[in-house]
């Protein structure tokens, strides 16, 4: 009697087609995972950069508010005196205000305000060397010098460069470096900085990013005088937010992609990229190229200044909440607030440089008040901190790249490259489309960084 029966069943294996299908599915899912993870990584980097930008922006706003509170009394008079000293190089008849600063006309006092702001909120190294060569006394600074080592401003030398060089030598094994050895190290660091900035200018933003404005932003907010505001502690920032990308001994604020945050104090060329150059009023011509079009028609063929629709939209990628295009009310056209200096809403400085009295004297005040030293007259501006974003393309000329003779105003956030099709205009500059480069930029004034404006 047979108790059981064992059946041998043949188990067939997977066919080649089935194996290929499984492999394909696995590869597809892996690809999706990579894409998802990459998206999460970019999002995390953007969030990290947003956090850094907002922290830096908050400190900058505190400093600006403190400056505005402190610019009065003796300090204001000192800067008025310094500004008058610059003007006396144009005409000696300004000398009277050296001893009577309280009687200086509003335009001189306003120019003094801008001079002081330029020094206390620096964007370029030469701005720390008072007045481009003027004596420290002329700018109201006591005991300072304009130059120490290879053009390095004294105030940065004392508060940052000397200490950094000393630490570098100690870390390198020199337990007790002498002042002479430290000075030699400062010179070596500064030579690296200068070489890197030249390289950044030559690359015109696409390959190498300038570190100068980022280094000054770091110095200004963490190591300079507080102007009465709360002291900024470096421990508010994590290690990944501060780096020395050019290895010159001067740290910078950096984004999550390791690029320096760029700082533009007066980005007027962002808002009016086609402002005339040189910006020099012609009093004999009531409709010269520096005048604003009284009846804007989104066309600059008449030679008058006007913010075109595409210019407003392009600037809006970095600065949200810009003044809208002017509209006609009761037969009159409103002023375009993007062609108004927020420091000078009634145009005192423009009137000053166009004053027929000074013109009759042969005094050209544009030699002092110009786009190289300050900004485009009668133009909107707001301090701007910018990260180039994930594509690492800034879309703007580097903040220290300025050559007025060649029409380059990188100090004023000038666009670098051609505009994308559909915007109706282009500028003769190198690089790719500006629009695409700006799209992923993160600034303290656009919605990517959570700006309220």
Secondary structure as UniProt FT lines:
FT   HELIX           16..70
FT   HELIX           73..88
FT   TURN            89..90
FT   HELIX           92..95
FT   HELIX           96..99
FT   HELIX           101..103
FT   HELIX           106..120
FT   HELIX           125..128
FT   HELIX           130..132
FT   HELIX           136..139
FT   TURN            150..151
FT   HELIX           154..156
FT   HELIX           157..161
FT   HELIX           162..171
FT   TURN            172..173
FT   TURN            175..176
FT   HELIX           179..203
FT   TURN            204..205
FT   HELIX           212..222
FT   TURN            227..228
FT   HELIX           234..236
FT   HELIX           239..241
FT   STRAND          242..243
FT   TURN            245..246
FT   STRAND          252..254
FT   TURN            256..257
FT   STRAND          262..264
FT   HELIX           268..271
FT   TURN            273..274
FT   TURN            283..284
FT   TURN            286..287
FT   TURN            289..290
FT   TURN            294..295
FT   TURN            301..302
FT   HELIX           309..315
FT   TURN            316..318
FT   STRAND          328..329
FT   TURN            330..331
FT   STRAND          332..333
FT   HELIX           337..339
FT   TURN            342..343
FT   TURN            345..346
FT   HELIX           348..354
FT   HELIX           356..360
FT   TURN            361..362
FT   HELIX           365..367
FT   TURN            371..373
FT   TURN            377..378
FT   STRAND          384..387
FT   TURN            389..392
FT   TURN            399..400
FT   STRAND          402..403
FT   HELIX           404..406
FT   STRAND          408..409
FT   HELIX           410..412
FT   TURN            421..422
FT   HELIX           434..439
FT   STRAND          442..443
FT   TURN            444..445
FT   HELIX           447..449
//
